């Protein structure tokens, strides 16, 4: 591989597939890390038009020391999307915290040792690294890049802590570990962090199936699944801001390309939303789903809930992101999920 080629970790993921696509479309060659050759073969099918621009490195366990030593050799940039995002785990520390934190530190160590041409690393962080879970909906507060989730490792490993809270902590602690590494080690590369909230949008990769949807696609599908109207009640939000997966992918590309993005974190969010709004869009745009999507209270918007605002102006100013509307995101999400239904 030439030194201007890009390593993208966790290349089979929902978001990562769009990130791979963004870099391939921009003319880069991509090396993706995956856990197995079987997964690599499926991802390759997704990008059959870019066969000569896409290769893979098998990294079965990102938390293992030296896991990325071979994968990073010869690349000129790294996009780190690989991190566990699952709420059905047996051990929060083993399954969430260690892979997120150690995986990030392992990657940065490997780049420092074996990839001298890398000048920029972009990591996928999360709104989870910004949100304060102790403060609920925080009416009157506006979240921006200066906000940090205050959870500590000790908080996240207490026996009574839920998996959701441990996940929030894992994202915050992994991002902090990355910034701490750069501050302490002063490597030849700089860092940019992308912090999206709930990510919706079309599911485009060959690894996707209704039986094993990623968490955010499953979140959308539960509103349109054949059994979803067993109740006319629309779920209540736990988190109230979202973004289109394609906008997040573009943010990774721009954060890699734009010099001013170095040393910055970016809140990538299109605005607040409710499940009621999603249900309304589905019922309006997809007549075939009207008997499946719960009705709730049509037109209720955010339901009068007082909650935080979001400020993503930095991403618009520096990265030039123009966010898709919730309507476009929901329509394209539903279409891709209906396509998966037909394949099933």
C-alpha positions as CSV (number, residue, x, y, z in Angstrom):
1,X,0.0,0.0,0.0
2,X,1.1,3.5,-0.7
3,X,1.6,5.8,2.2
4,X,-1.4,8.0,1.3
5,X,-3.8,5.0,1.8
6,X,-6.3,4.9,4.7
7,X,-6.8,2.4,7.4
8,X,-10.4,2.2,8.6
9,X,-11.0,0.0,11.6
10,X,-14.2,-2.0,12.2
11,X,-14.9,-1.8,8.5
12,X,-18.0,-4.0,8.6
13,X,-20.0,-1.8,10.9
14,X,-23.1,0.2,10.0
15,X,-21.3,3.6,10.2
16,X,-17.9,2.2,9.0
17,X,-19.4,1.0,5.8
18,X,-20.5,4.5,5.0
19,X,-17.1,5.8,6.0
20,X,-15.4,3.3,3.7
21,X,-17.7,4.4,0.9
22,X,-16.9,8.1,1.5
23,X,-13.1,7.5,1.3
24,X,-13.4,5.3,-1.7
25,X,-15.6,7.8,-3.5
26,X,-13.1,10.5,-2.7
27,X,-10.4,8.5,-4.5
28,X,-8.5,6.9,-1.6
29,X,-7.5,3.3,-1.3
30,X,-8.8,1.7,1.9
31,X,-7.5,-1.0,4.1
32,X,-10.3,-2.1,6.5
33,X,-9.9,-4.1,9.6
34,X,-12.4,-6.9,10.3
35,X,-12.6,-9.8,12.7
36,X,-12.6,-12.6,10.1
37,X,-12.0,-13.5,6.5
38,X,-15.7,-14.3,6.2
39,X,-16.6,-10.8,7.2
40,X,-14.0,-9.4,4.8
41,X,-15.6,-11.3,1.9
42,X,-19.0,-9.8,2.7
43,X,-17.7,-6.3,3.0
44,X,-15.9,-6.8,-0.3
45,X,-19.3,-7.6,-2.0
46,X,-20.6,-4.2,-0.8
47,X,-17.8,-2.4,-2.7
48,X,-17.5,-4.6,-5.8
49,X,-16.9,-1.5,-7.9
50,X,-13.8,-0.7,-5.9
51,X,-12.1,-4.1,-5.9
52,X,-8.7,-2.7,-6.7
53,X,-8.9,0.0,-4.0
54,X,-10.0,-2.1,-1.0
55,X,-8.1,-4.6,1.0
56,X,-8.4,-6.0,4.5
57,X,-6.5,-6.8,7.7
58,X,-7.8,-9.4,10.1
59,X,-7.8,-8.1,13.7
60,X,-9.8,-10.6,15.8
61,X,-9.5,-8.8,19.1
62,X,-8.7,-5.1,19.2
63,X,-8.1,-5.2,23.0
64,X,-5.1,-7.5,22.6
65,X,-1.7,-5.8,22.8
66,X,-0.1,-5.2,19.4
67,X,-3.4,-6.1,17.7
68,X,-2.9,-3.4,15.0
69,X,0.8,-3.7,14.5
70,X,0.5,-5.3,11.0
71,X,-2.6,-3.5,10.0
72,X,-1.1,0.0,10.3
73,X,2.0,-0.6,8.3
74,X,2.3,1.5,5.1
75,X,-0.8,3.7,5.6
76,X,-0.9,7.5,5.7
77,X,-4.1,8.0,7.6
78,X,-6.2,6.2,10.1
79,X,-10.0,6.3,10.9
80,X,-10.9,4.5,14.0
81,X,-14.5,3.4,14.1
82,X,-14.1,0.0,15.9
83,X,-15.7,0.0,19.3
84,X,-18.3,-2.2,20.9
85,X,-21.9,-0.9,20.7
86,X,-24.1,-3.5,22.3
87,X,-26.4,-3.6,25.3
88,X,-26.6,-7.4,25.6
89,X,-23.3,-8.2,27.4
90,X,-22.2,-10.5,30.2
91,X,-19.5,-8.3,31.7
92,X,-19.4,-4.5,31.3
93,X,-15.7,-4.3,31.9
94,X,-14.6,-7.1,29.7
95,X,-17.1,-6.5,26.8
96,X,-17.4,-2.7,26.7
97,X,-14.8,-0.8,28.7
98,X,-11.6,-2.7,27.9
99,X,-12.2,-3.1,24.1
100,X,-13.1,0.6,23.7
101,X,-10.3,2.0,25.8
102,X,-7.5,-0.6,25.2
103,X,-8.5,-0.8,21.5
104,X,-8.0,2.9,21.1
105,X,-4.7,2.9,23.0
106,X,-3.4,-0.2,21.1
107,X,-4.1,1.5,17.8
108,X,-2.3,4.7,18.7
109,X,0.7,2.8,20.0
110,X,0.9,0.8,16.8
111,X,0.7,3.9,14.6
112,X,3.4,5.6,16.6
113,X,5.7,2.5,16.2
114,X,5.0,1.3,12.7
115,X,3.2,4.0,10.6
116,X,5.5,7.1,10.4
117,X,3.6,8.5,7.4
118,X,0.4,9.0,9.4
119,X,-0.3,12.7,10.0
120,X,-3.9,12.6,11.1
121,X,-6.0,10.1,13.1
122,X,-9.8,10.5,13.2
123,X,-11.6,8.6,15.9
124,X,-15.3,7.9,16.2
125,X,-16.3,9.1,19.6
126,X,-20.0,9.8,20.5
127,X,-22.5,12.1,22.1
128,X,-22.1,9.5,24.8
129,X,-18.7,11.1,25.6
130,X,-20.4,14.5,26.0
131,X,-23.7,13.8,27.7
132,X,-24.1,14.0,31.5
133,X,-26.3,11.0,32.3
134,X,-26.9,12.4,35.8
135,X,-28.7,15.5,34.5
136,X,-31.5,14.0,32.4
137,X,-33.0,16.2,29.7
138,X,-31.2,19.3,31.0
139,X,-33.7,22.0,29.8
140,X,-31.9,25.2,29.1
141,X,-28.6,23.6,28.4
142,X,-27.0,23.6,25.0
143,X,-24.6,20.7,24.3
144,X,-21.4,21.5,22.4
145,X,-17.8,20.2,22.1
146,X,-16.9,21.6,25.5
147,X,-19.2,19.1,27.3
148,X,-17.7,15.9,28.7
149,X,-19.5,12.9,30.3
150,X,-18.2,12.9,33.9
151,X,-18.3,9.1,34.4
152,X,-15.1,7.5,35.7
153,X,-13.8,4.0,35.2
154,X,-14.6,3.3,38.8
155,X,-18.2,4.5,38.2
156,X,-18.6,2.2,35.2
157,X,-17.3,-0.9,36.9
158,X,-19.6,-0.9,40.0
159,X,-21.7,-4.0,40.1
160,X,-25.0,-2.2,40.0
161,X,-24.2,-0.1,37.0
162,X,-26.4,-0.8,33.9
163,X,-24.9,-1.8,30.6
164,X,-26.1,1.4,29.0
165,X,-24.3,3.5,31.6
166,X,-21.1,1.4,31.1
167,X,-21.4,2.0,27.3
168,X,-21.6,5.8,27.9
169,X,-18.5,5.6,30.0
170,X,-16.6,3.5,27.5
171,X,-17.0,6.1,24.8
172,X,-16.0,9.0,27.1
173,X,-13.0,7.1,28.5
174,X,-11.8,5.9,25.1
175,X,-11.9,9.4,23.7
176,X,-10.1,10.8,26.8
177,X,-7.5,8.1,26.4
178,X,-6.8,9.2,22.9
179,X,-6.3,12.9,23.8
180,X,-4.2,11.9,26.8
181,X,-2.0,9.7,24.5
182,X,-1.4,12.6,22.1
183,X,-0.7,15.0,24.9
184,X,1.8,12.7,26.7
185,X,3.5,11.0,23.7
186,X,3.5,13.9,21.3
187,X,3.5,11.6,18.2
188,X,4.0,12.7,14.7
189,X,0.3,12.6,14.0
190,X,-2.6,14.8,15.4
191,X,-6.1,13.8,16.3
192,X,-9.7,14.7,15.5
193,X,-12.7,13.2,17.2
194,X,-16.2,12.9,15.7
195,X,-19.0,12.8,18.3
196,X,-22.4,11.8,16.8
197,X,-25.6,11.0,18.8
198,X,-28.0,8.3,17.6
199,X,-27.2,7.5,14.0
200,X,-29.9,6.6,11.6
201,X,-29.9,6.1,7.8
202,X,-29.8,3.5,5.1
203,X,-28.1,0.2,5.9
204,X,-26.0,-0.6,2.8
205,X,-23.7,-3.4,3.7
206,X,-23.9,-7.1,2.9
207,X,-23.3,-8.0,6.5
208,X,-26.7,-6.5,7.4
209,X,-29.8,-8.7,8.1
210,X,-33.0,-8.3,10.0
211,X,-31.9,-11.0,12.4
212,X,-28.7,-9.0,13.3
213,X,-29.4,-5.4,12.9
214,X,-27.1,-2.8,14.4
215,X,-28.6,-1.1,17.4
216,X,-29.7,2.1,15.7
217,X,-31.2,0.4,12.7
218,X,-33.1,-1.9,15.1
219,X,-34.3,1.2,16.9
220,X,-35.9,2.4,13.7
221,X,-37.2,-1.0,12.6
222,X,-39.1,-1.6,15.9
223,X,-41.5,1.2,14.7
224,X,-42.2,-0.5,11.4
225,X,-41.8,-4.2,12.1
226,X,-44.9,-6.3,11.3
227,X,-45.7,-6.7,15.0
228,X,-45.0,-3.1,15.9
229,X,-48.6,-2.0,16.0
230,X,-49.6,-4.5,18.7
231,X,-49.7,-1.2,20.7
232,X,-50.6,2.2,19.3
233,X,-48.2,3.8,21.8
234,X,-45.1,5.3,20.4
235,X,-41.9,4.8,22.6
236,X,-40.6,7.6,24.7
237,X,-37.2,8.9,23.9
238,X,-34.2,8.3,26.1
239,X,-32.0,10.4,23.9
240,X,-33.4,13.3,21.8
241,X,-30.8,14.1,19.2
242,X,-29.9,12.2,16.0
243,X,-28.0,12.5,12.8
244,X,-27.8,10.8,9.3
245,X,-25.1,8.2,8.9
246,X,-24.1,9.7,5.6
247,X,-23.4,13.1,7.3
248,X,-21.3,11.4,10.0
249,X,-19.3,9.6,7.2
250,X,-18.7,12.9,5.5
251,X,-17.6,14.4,8.8
252,X,-14.9,11.7,9.1
253,X,-13.7,12.4,5.6
254,X,-13.6,16.2,6.0
255,X,-12.0,15.9,9.5
256,X,-9.2,13.9,7.8
257,X,-8.8,16.3,4.9
258,X,-9.1,19.7,6.4
259,X,-5.9,20.9,8.2
260,X,-7.9,23.1,10.7
261,X,-9.7,20.0,12.0
262,X,-6.5,18.7,13.7
263,X,-6.7,18.8,17.5
264,X,-10.5,19.3,17.4
265,X,-13.5,17.4,18.5
266,X,-16.7,17.8,16.5
267,X,-20.3,17.4,17.6
268,X,-22.1,15.9,14.6
269,X,-25.8,16.4,15.1
270,X,-28.7,17.5,13.0
271,X,-31.0,18.4,15.9
272,X,-33.6,17.1,18.3
273,X,-36.2,14.5,17.3
274,X,-38.8,12.2,18.8
275,X,-40.1,8.8,17.9
276,X,-43.5,10.4,17.3
277,X,-41.9,12.4,14.5
278,X,-40.4,9.3,13.0
279,X,-43.7,7.4,13.2
280,X,-45.5,10.4,11.5
281,X,-43.0,10.4,8.7
282,X,-43.3,6.7,8.1
283,X,-47.1,6.8,8.1
284,X,-47.2,9.7,5.7
285,X,-44.5,8.4,3.3
286,X,-45.2,4.7,3.3
287,X,-48.9,3.8,2.9
288,X,-48.0,0.1,3.1
289,X,-46.7,0.7,6.6
290,X,-49.8,2.4,8.0
291,X,-51.1,-0.8,9.5
292,X,-47.8,-1.5,11.1
293,X,-46.5,1.8,12.5
294,X,-48.0,2.8,15.9
295,X,-50.1,6.0,15.7
296,X,-49.3,7.7,19.0
297,X,-50.3,11.3,18.9
298,X,-49.8,12.5,15.3
299,X,-48.3,16.0,15.0
300,X,-47.2,16.1,18.6
301,X,-43.6,16.8,17.7
302,X,-41.4,16.6,20.7
303,X,-44.5,16.2,22.9
304,X,-43.9,19.4,24.8
305,X,-40.9,17.9,26.6
306,X,-38.4,20.5,27.9
307,X,-35.0,19.4,27.0
308,X,-31.5,20.3,26.0
309,X,-30.5,22.0,22.7
310,X,-27.7,21.0,20.4
311,X,-25.0,23.2,18.9
312,X,-23.3,21.7,15.9
313,X,-22.2,25.0,14.3
314,X,-18.5,24.1,14.6
315,X,-19.0,21.2,12.2
316,X,-20.7,23.4,9.8
317,X,-18.1,26.1,10.0
318,X,-14.9,24.0,9.9
319,X,-16.0,20.8,8.1
320,X,-18.7,22.4,5.9
321,X,-21.3,19.8,6.9
322,X,-24.9,20.5,5.6
323,X,-27.2,18.2,7.5
324,X,-29.9,16.1,6.0
325,X,-33.4,16.5,7.3
326,X,-35.0,14.0,9.7
327,X,-37.5,13.3,6.9
328,X,-34.9,12.3,4.4
329,X,-33.1,10.2,7.0
330,X,-36.3,8.3,8.0
331,X,-37.4,7.7,4.4
332,X,-34.0,6.3,3.4
333,X,-33.8,4.2,6.6
334,X,-37.2,2.7,6.0
335,X,-36.5,1.9,2.4
336,X,-33.3,0.1,3.2
337,X,-35.1,-1.9,6.0
338,X,-38.0,-2.8,3.7
339,X,-35.3,-4.0,1.2
340,X,-33.8,-6.2,3.9
341,X,-37.4,-7.6,4.6
342,X,-37.7,-8.6,1.0
343,X,-34.3,-10.4,1.1
344,X,-35.3,-12.2,4.3
